[in-house]
Amino acid sequence: MEDFADISEVLGGGVYLLAYRGEIVFIGKSTRGMLGAIGNYRAKSMPSWFPRVTFDQVLVKYIHPDQLEATYAELIAEYRPKHNRDILPALTQPLERRI
C-alpha cells in the first residue's frame, strides 16, 4: 500500500483548495464529506449556474465544525481565489422563497 495516498480526510468536513498550475483558484468548505463537493466542480450534470472550475491539484484540511467559517473566511482573504468572487455574494444572500 506504500504506492497509495491516504485521502481519508475528504470523507469528513473541512476546507478544500482547488489549484490550477500552482495558483489557488477556488476555496470550498463542507460540513460533510468534501469528496462529493469537490467532484461537483467537474460534473457535467450540474445546473448551468453552478461554476465549473479548472483545477489540477486539490488540497484538503479537516477543520472542526466550530472553526470552519472562520478558517474559510481567513483563507478567502489570504488567497482571494478568482472563482470565489463570482459566487460568494449569491451564496451569502438569503434565498427568496416562492410559493
C-alpha positions as CSV (number, residue, x, y, z in Angstrom):
1,M,0.0,0.0,0.0
2,E,3.0,2.3,0.0
3,D,2.2,3.5,-3.5
4,F,-1.1,4.8,-2.4
5,A,-2.1,8.2,-0.8
6,D,-4.4,8.2,2.2
7,I,-7.2,10.7,1.4
8,S,-9.4,9.7,4.2
9,E,-9.8,13.4,5.3
10,V,-12.0,14.1,2.3
11,L,-14.7,11.8,3.8
12,G,-15.2,14.3,6.6
13,G,-15.9,18.1,6.8
14,G,-13.4,20.8,6.3
15,V,-12.0,23.2,3.7
16,Y,-10.5,22.4,0.3
17,L,-8.4,24.4,-2.0
18,L,-8.6,23.8,-5.8
19,A,-5.4,24.9,-7.6
20,Y,-4.5,25.2,-11.3
21,R,-0.9,25.5,-12.3
22,G,0.1,26.3,-8.7
23,E,-2.5,29.1,-8.2
24,I,-5.4,28.7,-5.8
25,V,-8.5,29.3,-7.9
26,F,-11.2,28.2,-5.6
27,I,-11.7,27.6,-1.9
28,G,-14.6,25.5,-0.7
29,K,-16.0,24.3,2.6
30,S,-18.1,21.4,3.6
31,T,-19.6,20.2,6.9
32,R,-20.0,16.8,5.5
33,G,-17.7,14.8,3.1
34,M,-15.6,17.0,0.9
35,L,-15.1,14.3,-1.7
36,G,-18.6,14.8,-3.3
37,A,-18.4,18.6,-3.1
38,I,-15.0,18.6,-4.9
39,G,-16.3,16.3,-7.6
40,N,-19.3,18.6,-8.3
41,Y,-16.9,21.2,-9.8
42,R,-16.1,18.9,-12.7
43,A,-19.5,17.2,-13.1
44,K,-21.3,17.9,-16.3
45,S,-24.6,17.0,-14.8
46,M,-24.7,20.1,-12.5
47,P,-27.0,23.0,-13.4
48,S,-25.5,25.7,-15.7
49,W,-25.4,28.3,-12.9
50,F,-23.1,26.1,-10.9
51,P,-19.5,27.1,-11.5
52,R,-17.1,24.8,-13.4
53,V,-13.6,25.2,-12.1
54,T,-10.5,24.0,-13.9
55,F,-8.1,22.5,-11.4
56,D,-5.2,20.1,-11.4
57,Q,-4.5,20.0,-7.7
58,V,-6.7,19.5,-4.6
59,L,-5.6,20.3,-1.1
60,V,-7.9,19.4,1.9
61,K,-7.8,20.0,5.6
62,Y,-10.1,18.7,8.3
63,I,-11.4,21.6,10.3
64,H,-13.5,21.2,13.4
65,P,-17.1,22.5,12.7
66,D,-16.7,25.3,15.3
67,Q,-13.7,26.7,13.3
68,L,-15.0,26.1,9.8
69,E,-16.4,29.5,9.0
70,A,-13.5,31.5,10.5
71,T,-10.9,29.3,8.7
72,Y,-12.8,29.6,5.4
73,A,-13.0,33.4,5.7
74,E,-9.3,33.6,6.5
75,L,-8.3,31.5,3.5
76,I,-10.6,33.6,1.2
77,A,-9.0,36.8,2.5
78,E,-5.5,35.4,2.1
79,Y,-5.7,33.8,-1.4
80,R,-8.6,35.8,-3.0
81,P,-9.3,33.0,-5.5
82,K,-10.8,34.2,-8.7
83,H,-13.7,31.7,-8.8
84,N,-14.9,32.5,-5.2
85,R,-15.6,36.2,-6.1
86,D,-18.2,35.1,-8.7
87,I,-20.4,33.0,-6.4
88,L,-19.8,34.3,-2.8
89,P,-22.3,37.2,-2.9
90,A,-25.1,34.9,-4.2
91,L,-24.4,32.3,-1.6
92,T,-24.3,34.7,1.3
93,Q,-27.7,36.4,0.4
94,P,-30.9,34.8,1.8
95,L,-32.8,32.8,-0.8
96,E,-36.2,34.1,-1.7
97,R,-38.9,31.5,-1.2
98,R,-41.6,31.5,-3.8
99,I,-44.8,29.6,-3.4
